[in-house]
């Protein structure tokens, strides 16, 4: 096991914020779920978590800096170790295991000893846009090989951090377990974008559909639905699909989906269409830009 500072790539005088930032960056890069074909990824991830467990805890970091514990957090033989602080703190020297007193028994009870709260841990979890919008139950790999269940609530946004109380590093001697902080990485979707609890979708339509109107199938995060396009629709026309957005559990409502129409002409030049437009335009000239967009030359 390397020096924790080297493992996280931080100087020995790094503050808590710099240590946390370095850990989160490296943990995201080396998480086993991000490198499923790399057999060393899990070991590297465990090393990062162990290093962070020591350096993120002020007491543990002090013990390590004084050479009282090693890079795995174990007491170093031959070094005087002080656990806790102030008068009455236990002092141990060569040949004495600092955990012996902690596990010493009187009858069926253990005496008071070392009590340290577990450190928080950070993970990242990549999910699809639909999973973030609708909510999902996912798992992440923990450093101890177990799988951590994560409930992603509907409407979760990219970079949002979910806090799982008590799911971090175990405490010692009755200390509280730390929390797990899971940063959600939402993959961009080819169709949908999110605006609060509303969903936006650009919908390509053909020239005949725009001119004559049509009933077309439109994708939503809840499945495909039918949408009636009015005759004479333009590019930029916005249509609302009520209740087809993201669920707002607090307000007990659902957002809407807004469909923005985009007229798409045929890919290949169509002589019949061109001839028709020329003939039609010669008799039906109309202004679509207005005076505000005319150039000085035009005026």
C-alpha positions, 0 to 999 in steps of 0.5 A: 500500500502506497503512502496515502498522500501519493495515492491521492496525489495531494501534498502533505499540507493539503486541506480537507477540501483538496483531499476530498476533491482529489478522491472524488476525481480519482474514484470516478476514474477508477471505479470498477463499474467504469473499467469492467475489463480492468482486473486491477480497477477494484484494487486501485479503487480500494487503495483510494478509499483506504487512503481517503479514510485515513486522510479525511479523518483529522485524528487518523491523519494525525496518527499517520503523520506522526508514524503511529499507524501505517498506510492501512490504518494499522498501529505501527509496532515500536511507536508510541501511539496516542488515541484521543486527546487531552488528559487521560488519553491512552499511551502505548509503547513497544510490545503493547497492542493498542487494541488490547485494552479496547477489547479487554473484558470485565465479565461479559462487558468490554471496558471503554476504549478507542471509539472512532466514527467511520468516514464518509465515502464517495461514489459515482453512478452513471445512469440513462436520462430515462432512468433519471427522469422516471427514477430507478433502483441501481447498485454500485460496487463498494470497496469491500466487494459488496453492492450498495443499493441506490434509489434514484428519485424521479427528476434527478439531475446530472451531478446531483449527489445522493446521501445514503446515511450510514452506508460509508466506512464502519465505525470503530468501537461503537462509533457511527458509520459514515455516509455514502455520497453517490454522485449521479452522472446522467448520460445525455439523451438523443431526443429529450432535454429536461427543464425542471419537471418538464421535458422538451423534444424537437420533432421533425415533420415533413412539408405535407404534414406541416401544410395539411396537418397530420396525426403522428406518433411522438416519443415521451419518457412514458412511451409513444403517444399520438399527436395531432399536428394542425394544418399550417404549422411552422417550424418553432411551433410548440405543442404541449403534451399535458402530464407527460413530463417528470413526476413531482412527488412533493406536489403530487403532480407531473410536468408536461412535455413540450414538442417543438416542430421542425419542418424538414424538406426532402434530402434530394432535390425534387423537380416536381416540388420546385416547379410547383413552388415556383409557380405558387410563389409567383402568385402568392408572394408574402413577407415572413421577416418583417421590416425589422429584419430588412437590410438598408439595401432592401429599404 
